Structures are given as structure tokens and as C-alpha cells.
Amino acid sequence: STIDSTKKRYEIIAAEPKTQKEADKVIKNFQSIGIAAHVVKDAPGKRKKISLGTYDTEGGVTSAMNDLIKSGKVNKDIWQLQINPKK
């Protein structure tokens, strides 16, 4: 399902590289193990935020994070980031 980018949403963040080049490398690594990753374009801060998934509820993102950790494809240091779009 598509997420409405004008509403509050939650991202599973796996990394915060400084440059786009580093971000591309991280994304490529996740794609090689079957995880679709992307840069969150409207995340706060200077660093790039690499997302492993976008969810419209806190429960959805928490459940997905637990599933990812259980799968063994990611370690426990992923976290959720709430994005509140600017009006």
C-alpha cells in the first residue's frame, strides 16, 4: 500500500551515512540481501537516513522491526523515526 506523504508516518532507520555515496553503498548492501532500502528525503538533520520500510502506524513499524530482527537480516540497532511533514 502507498503511504500518504502529507500525513505523519514512521520509518525503520538502519543507518545514517554522511554522504549520498555512502548511502548508495548501504542501500546496495541491503538490496543484496533482499531488503528494499531508500533514503528518507524529508528526514530531519544533516545526515542521510536509510529506511527499510515506511508505515502509517506506530504499531505497524514496531511489528515490522521485530520481524526484521527475527529474520536475522538486520541487527538490533535499527530504530523508528517519526516523520511529521511540513504543512
C-alpha angles and dihedrals in degrees: 000000000000121000120227104239092203091066133068112278141171128235129197102229118203103167144007108209120181099225137041088239091058090044091053090052092051092047091050090052092052092046090053089062094045101263119128106223130179142174114260102232098197099042117129122250136043098277124084113252116217112210126200093190146354122226135178096216135050090229091054094051093046092051092047092049091052091049092050092050091047090051089062092228093111134031127239096264095085114111141188124252123197113218118203107189118223112252 
